[in-house]
Amino acid sequence: RGQRGCGVEGRRSVSSRLEALLRRLQRAKENGNAAYRRGDHSDAAERYSYVVGSLDAWPAERHGGRWGDEDLGRRAEELRAVCLANRAECRLQTGDFAGASADVAAALAVPWPGMPASLRNKLLSRARRADASLLELAQAAVVVQERVEAGNPAAAAASSNPAVAAGARSTEEEILKRFLRDHFLISDPGPSLASPAAAEEEEEEPCGCCICLQNDSPDGEQEGGARQRLGTLPPPCRQPVHADCLAEWIRKCRANNAAATCPMCRQDLEDHSQ
């Protein structure tokens, strides 16, 4: 009986420590939300990383299970998923597209059967933004490298002169910035889908257009008075898309002497340009 009593007391002690940890981490997450709203995305990402790292470091092996308490465990997993989702948005804002993609995958892998559909949809949209940005950056890097090698003598001498190499890198970075500003098929990474605080809202909302990431307004009216309803891309994608967004995507592809391909699966869209 004495040993059983000690076991119960031990579990209570573990639960109380975990509950105290969750309260502290909840405050850290709220501080991250405040930093995000100020526009300090790097600081917000660091605060979310503190929450995720603290939960990952919880010594589960000593407590007979991942958390030792079902209710507290559920709260911990939900907090971890939300902070991963929030950090993904921050990394998108700071250009860390690979990190954002990894955060989305980790958040979707969290054992949270009741994850709100709104949060899941936002995670999937952030994954699309990250993947599209990585692809366009890779394509831009190829073009930039060709331009630098063809038109910048510093690039040819870079291997033998460290000072020139630094100048070549600076020139290449400047060309890359200009190229992305002038020729990015999606001219900006897209508006923030939601603030980190709003990512926790429970209401279900549809996943937006895969190009502009916006949903329909309740009456179907968009900025400028144009009536916009979400349609779908042709098979096999069938992702939601606005007809005007798709037409603009195809126009920009052609303007860059590129094949008009689906922004998601890269199939030929020439037959669907009307």
C-alpha positions in Angstrom: 0.0 0.0 0.0 2.9 2.3 0.8 4.4 1.8 -2.6 1.1 2.4 -4.3 0.7 5.6 -2.3 4.1 6.7 -3.4 3.3 6.0 -7.0 0.1 8.0 -6.8 1.9 10.9 -5.2 4.6 10.7 -7.8 2.1 10.9 -10.6 0.5 13.9 -8.9 3.9 15.6 -8.6 4.6 14.9 -12.3 1.2 16.3 -13.3 1.6 19.4 -11.2 5.0 20.1 -12.8 3.6 19.5 -16.3 0.7 21.8 -15.5 3.1 24.5 -14.3 5.1 24.1 -17.4 2.1 24.4 -19.7 1.1 27.7 -17.9 4.6 29.1 -18.5 4.6 28.0 -22.1 1.2 29.4 -22.8 2.5 32.8 -21.6 5.5 32.3 -23.9 3.2 31.6 -26.8 1.1 34.7 -26.1 4.3 36.7 -26.0 5.1 35.2 -29.4 1.7 36.3 -30.7 2.3 39.8 -29.5 5.7 39.9 -31.3 4.0 38.7 -34.5 1.4 41.4 -34.3 4.2 44.0 -33.9 5.8 42.6 -37.1 8.8 41.1 -35.3 8.6 37.7 -36.9 12.1 36.6 -35.9 11.4 37.2 -32.2 8.0 35.5 -32.5 9.6 32.5 -34.1 12.2 32.3 -31.3 9.4 32.3 -28.7 7.5 29.6 -30.5 10.7 27.6 -30.7 11.1 27.9 -27.0 7.6 26.4 -26.5 8.2 23.5 -28.9 11.7 22.8 -27.6 10.5 22.7 -24.0 7.7 20.3 -24.8 10.0 18.1 -26.9 12.4 18.0 -23.9 9.8 16.8 -21.4 11.4 13.5 -19.9 8.6 11.1 -20.9 10.6 8.0 -20.3 10.4 8.5 -16.5 6.7 8.9 -16.4 5.1 5.9 -17.9 4.0 7.5 -21.2 4.5 10.6 -23.2 2.9 12.9 -20.7 1.6 10.8 -17.8 -1.7 12.5 -17.7 -4.3 12.2 -20.5 -5.9 15.7 -20.2 -2.6 17.5 -19.7 -1.1 15.5 -22.6 -3.9 16.6 -24.9 -3.3 20.2 -23.9 0.5 19.8 -24.5 0.0 18.3 -28.0 -2.5 21.0 -28.9 -0.1 23.8 -27.7 2.8 22.2 -29.6 0.8 21.9 -32.9 -0.4 25.6 -32.6 3.1 26.8 -32.0 4.5 24.8 -34.9 1.8 26.3 -37.1 2.6 29.8 -35.8 6.3 29.3 -36.4 5.7 28.1 -39.9 3.9 31.4 -40.7 6.7 33.4 -39.1 9.3 31.5 -41.2 7.3 32.2 -44.4 7.4 35.9 -43.5 11.2 35.8 -43.0 11.9 33.8 -46.1 12.8 30.5 -44.4 10.6 28.4 -46.7 12.3 25.1 -46.0 11.9 25.6 -42.2 8.2 26.6 -42.8 7.6 23.4 -44.7 9.2 21.3 -42.0 7.1 23.0 -39.3 3.9 22.3 -41.3 4.8 18.6 -41.6 5.6 18.4 -37.9 2.3 20.1 -36.9 0.3 17.8 -39.1 2.0 14.8 -37.5 1.0 15.8 -34.0 -1.4 13.3 -32.5 -4.4 15.6 -32.3 -7.5 13.8 -33.6 -9.7 16.8 -33.0 -7.5 19.4 -34.8 -9.9 22.1 -36.0 -10.4 22.1 -39.8 -9.6 25.8 -39.9 -6.1 25.1 -38.5 -5.5 22.1 -40.8 -6.5 24.1 -43.8 -4.2 27.0 -42.8 -1.3 24.5 -42.4 -2.0 23.0 -45.9 -2.1 26.5 -47.4 1.2 27.4 -45.7 2.7 24.2 -47.1 1.7 25.2 -50.6 3.2 28.7 -50.1 6.5 27.3 -48.9 6.7 24.7 -51.7 5.9 27.2 -54.4 8.4 29.7 -53.0 11.1 27.1 -52.9 10.4 26.0 -56.5 10.4 29.6 -57.8 13.6 30.4 -55.9 15.3 27.3 -57.4 14.2 28.4 -60.9 15.4 31.9 -60.3 18.7 30.8 -59.0 19.4 29.0 -62.3 18.6 32.1 -64.3 20.6 34.3 -62.0 23.7 32.1 -62.2 23.5 32.1 -66.0 23.2 35.9 -66.0 26.1 36.4 -63.6 28.4 34.0 -65.5 27.6 35.6 -68.8 27.6 39.3 -67.9 29.7 39.7 -64.8 33.5 39.3 -65.2 33.8 39.1 -61.4 32.1 35.8 -61.4 34.8 34.2 -63.7 37.6 35.5 -61.4 35.8 34.5 -58.2 37.7 31.3 -57.6 41.1 33.0 -57.6 40.4 36.3 -55.8 38.6 36.3 -52.4 37.8 40.0 -52.7 36.4 39.6 -56.1 34.5 36.6 -55.0 32.8 38.7 -52.3 31.9 41.3 -54.9 30.5 38.6 -57.2 28.3 37.2 -54.4 27.0 40.7 -53.6 26.3 41.3 -57.3 24.5 37.9 -57.6 22.4 38.7 -54.5 21.4 42.0 -56.0 20.5 40.5 -59.3 18.5 37.8 -57.5 16.5 40.4 -55.5 15.8 42.3 -58.7 14.9 39.2 -60.6 12.5 38.1 -57.9 10.9 41.5 -57.7 10.4 41.8 -61.4 9.7 38.3 -62.5 8.3 36.3 -59.7 5.3 34.5 -61.0 3.5 35.2 -57.8 4.8 38.8 -57.2 4.6 38.5 -53.4 4.5 35.5 -51.0 0.9 36.2 -50.4 -0.9 37.8 -47.5 -0.8 36.3 -44.1 -3.6 33.8 -43.9 -4.2 34.5 -40.2 -2.4 35.9 -37.2 -1.0 33.3 -34.9 -3.8 34.2 -32.4 -6.4 33.6 -35.1 -4.9 30.2 -36.0 -6.5 28.8 -32.9 -10.0 29.8 -33.9 -12.4 26.9 -33.9 -14.7 27.9 -36.8 -14.2 26.0 -40.0 -13.3 28.0 -43.0 -12.7 26.9 -46.6 -9.2 26.6 -48.0 -8.6 29.6 -50.4 -7.5 30.0 -53.9 -4.2 28.2 -54.4 -2.7 31.2 -56.2 -3.8 34.3 -54.2 -4.7 32.3 -51.1 -7.9 34.3 -50.6 -11.4 32.8 -50.0 -14.6 34.1 -51.5 -16.3 36.9 -49.6 -19.7 36.0 -48.3 -21.5 37.8 -51.2 -18.8 36.8 -53.8 -17.6 40.4 -54.2 -13.9 41.0 -54.3 -11.9 44.2 -54.3 -12.7 46.4 -57.3 -16.2 45.0 -57.5 -15.3 42.0 -59.6 -17.4 39.0 -58.8 -15.1 36.1 -57.9 -16.2 32.6 -57.0 -13.7 29.8 -56.3 -13.5 27.2 -59.1 -11.1 24.3 -59.5 -8.0 23.6 -61.4 -8.3 21.0 -64.1 -7.6 17.3 -63.2 -5.6 15.8 -61.6 -5.1 18.8 -59.2 -8.7 20.1 -58.7 -7.3 22.7 -56.2 -9.5 25.7 -55.6 -8.6 28.7 -57.8 -10.1 32.0 -59.0 -10.5 32.2 -62.8 -8.9 35.7 -62.9 -6.0 34.4 -60.8 -5.4 31.5 -63.1 -5.6 33.8 -66.2 -3.0 36.1 -64.6 -0.8 33.2 -63.7 -0.8 32.0 -67.3 -0.2 35.6 -68.6 2.9 36.0 -66.4 4.2 32.6 -67.4 4.0 33.6 -71.1 5.5 37.0 -70.3 8.6 35.2 -68.9 8.8 32.9 -71.9 7.9 30.0 -69.7 5.4 27.2 -70.2 2.0 27.9 -68.7 1.9 25.1 -66.1 -0.3 24.4 -63.2 1.0 26.2 -60.0 0.5 23.0 -58.0 1.3 19.9 -60.1 3.0 21.7 -63.1 0.8 20.1 -65.8 0.3 22.0 -69.0 -2.4 24.6 -68.7 -2.5 25.9 -72.3 -5.7 24.1 -73.0 -7.3 25.7 -69.9 -6.5 29.3 -70.5 -9.9 30.5 -71.5 
